[in-house]
Amino acid sequence: MKLFKQLVQFFKFSEIEKDIVDKEIGAENIRRVFYLSAVIIPASIIHILIFGLKLNSTSGIEHQWRLGIITAHLLIVIVLSSISAVAYIKTNKSDRKNNTVKVLIHFLFFLLPIIGGAIASIDQMVTNAITPFLVACLLAGLIFLIKPFYAILSFTLGYLVFLNLISLNQLDPDVLDSNRVNGITAAAIGLCLSIVFWQGNLTRLKQSRIIEDQNLKLKAGNAEKDKFFSIIGHDLKNSFNSILGFSNLITEDLKIKDLDRLEKHADILNASTISTYKLLENLLEWAKSQTGNMTFNPERFDLNSLINEKIEEYRIPAKAKEIELNFRKGEDIFIVADINMLKTIIRNLISNAIKYTRPGGFIEVQTFTNSSVLEISVTDNGIGLTDSIKDQLFKLSANATREGTANEKGTGLGLLLCKELVEKHGGKIWAESSDEKGSRFIFTIPLDE
């Protein structure tokens, strides 16, 4: 049973292998047809000329032998020339599948051992050798990349034709038996070569495809990260320019003892410093997650206590914008998760909600358990998200952010970090929002069963 399963698996192909067979192996076979034609057609013409020189001066068995060889090689020239011409025409058209060429190549693969067997049968008139059949089997096995199933059919059919034709001209029973055995050996060698070269080339092309896909992903990822870090650097520079600028203004205010201006500039400096600190904090945590240096330490804790802690932490910033910040507390929930990561997620979502909610608005944090999954949502009645921004959320993109209601700047790094941390827990995060109609960010954490 195990052997049967392995045999079935040998003839099955994965999706990537099917795609390689359709696109790359087909093109490879077309190139090999051209190479084969470039060698075999001149060789066949030479055979025709050599055997044709004495054709009229011979008679009997030798005449029949020469005529048979000329006819066989003429057939080879016609077949190879026709298939090469069709392949050339088809490959220069927009039809990428080239089904006609595919059929013709399989036909040629089937035909080679048959033609070799026919020539070997003709040779039995004057010699005991079956060299043409051996050469044809070797060429078929070495040149073409054909699925093992078709290769088995081809060499089996070729040998059966060889077996029947060779007995027509070889009358010595001992030589006939020897040639039959040698014919089996030739067909077996051709089949083995065909399967080995098929598997080797398929593996090589598959590895090449995988490496190419990985390189494209790496290049795309590096390009996105380079772009994103340039944005981060720009925002950090602007933040520090703001801090330095207002520090200078405060120095001037102290010199002229303008307390009203001093208080105003000090508040702006404080807000700018807090914003810059949060940006640095998110950047450092995200960098840890990308380099694998962020340790995942799940522990059991009271979720409601953690949310209350974050609510109180942001009570003052919310009050400064006259925003009502509430936690709709349900039943006590104890979960197993990384407490620091969960704090970072909730902190970023509440901070974003405050940033994009107008004065006089509200923000509500809510928890909900559904079967084995915990849902935590942060809802606001702020400016919401446009469709273009919503499509870019949780991605390394320069356009996945907008200014807050008090002209606060954003980079989208907080949401990117949230996605990384939620996925470390095996959860998901998404947004439900419309432009000017508020937003609701929801993330899930699997509950410990």
JOKA-V143995 format. One record per residue. RES is the residue in one small letter. SS is DSSP state (H for helix, E for strand, L for the rest). Layout:
# JOKA-V143995
res=[RES;RES]
ss=[SS;SS]
This chain:
# JOKA-V143995
res=[m;k;l;f;k;q;l;v;q;f;f;k;f;s;e;i;e;k;d;i;v;d;k;e;i;g;a;e;n;i;r;r;v;f;y;l;s;a;v;i;i;p;a;s;i;i;h;i;l;i;f;g;l;k;l;n;s;t;s;g;i;e;h;q;w;r;l;g;i;i;t;a;h;l;l;i;v;i;v;l;s;s;i;s;a;v;a;y;i;k;t;n;k;s;d;r;k;n;n;t;v;k;v;l;i;h;f;l;f;f;l;l;p;i;i;g;g;a;i;a;s;i;d;q;m;v;t;n;a;i;t;p;f;l;v;a;c;l;l;a;g;l;i;f;l;i;k;p;f;y;a;i;l;s;f;t;l;g;y;l;v;f;l;n;l;i;s;l;n;q;l;d;p;d;v;l;d;s;n;r;v;n;g;i;t;a;a;a;i;g;l;c;l;s;i;v;f;w;q;g;n;l;t;r;l;k;q;s;r;i;i;e;d;q;n;l;k;l;k;a;g;n;a;e;k;d;k;f;f;s;i;i;g;h;d;l;k;n;s;f;n;s;i;l;g;f;s;n;l;i;t;e;d;l;k;i;k;d;l;d;r;l;e;k;h;a;d;i;l;n;a;s;t;i;s;t;y;k;l;l;e;n;l;l;e;w;a;k;s;q;t;g;n;m;t;f;n;p;e;r;f;d;l;n;s;l;i;n;e;k;i;e;e;y;r;i;p;a;k;a;k;e;i;e;l;n;f;r;k;g;e;d;i;f;i;v;a;d;i;n;m;l;k;t;i;i;r;n;l;i;s;n;a;i;k;y;t;r;p;g;g;f;i;e;v;q;t;f;t;n;s;s;v;l;e;i;s;v;t;d;n;g;i;g;l;t;d;s;i;k;d;q;l;f;k;l;s;a;n;a;t;r;e;g;t;a;n;e;k;g;t;g;l;g;l;l;l;c;k;e;l;v;e;k;h;g;g;k;i;w;a;e;s;s;d;e;k;g;s;r;f;i;f;t;i;p;l;d;e]
ss=[L;H;H;H;H;H;H;H;H;H;H;L;L;L;H;H;H;H;H;H;H;H;H;H;H;H;H;H;H;H;H;H;H;H;H;H;H;H;H;H;H;H;H;H;H;H;H;H;H;H;H;H;H;L;L;L;L;L;L;H;H;H;H;H;H;H;H;H;H;H;H;H;H;H;H;H;H;H;H;H;H;H;H;H;H;H;H;H;H;H;H;L;L;L;L;L;L;L;H;H;H;H;H;H;H;H;H;H;H;H;H;H;H;H;H;H;H;H;H;H;H;H;H;L;L;L;L;L;L;L;H;H;H;H;H;H;H;H;H;H;H;H;H;L;L;L;L;H;H;H;H;H;H;H;H;H;H;H;H;H;H;H;H;H;H;H;H;H;H;L;L;L;H;H;H;H;H;H;H;H;H;H;H;H;H;H;H;H;H;H;H;H;H;H;H;H;H;H;H;H;H;H;H;H;H;H;H;H;H;H;H;H;H;H;H;H;H;H;H;H;H;H;H;H;H;H;H;H;H;H;H;H;H;H;H;H;H;H;H;H;H;H;H;H;H;H;H;H;H;H;H;H;H;H;H;H;L;L;H;H;H;H;H;H;H;H;H;H;H;H;H;H;H;H;H;H;H;H;H;H;H;H;H;H;H;H;H;H;H;H;H;L;L;L;L;L;L;E;E;E;E;E;H;H;H;H;H;H;H;H;H;H;H;L;H;H;H;H;H;H;L;L;L;E;E;E;E;E;L;L;L;L;L;E;E;E;E;E;H;H;H;H;H;H;H;H;H;H;H;H;H;H;H;H;H;L;L;L;L;L;L;E;E;E;E;E;E;E;E;E;L;L;E;E;E;E;E;E;E;E;L;L;L;L;L;L;H;H;H;H;H;H;L;L;L;L;L;L;L;L;L;L;L;L;L;L;L;L;L;L;L;L;H;H;H;H;H;H;H;H;H;H;H;H;L;L;L;L;E;E;E;E;E;L;L;L;L;L;E;E;E;E;E;E;E;E;L;L;L]
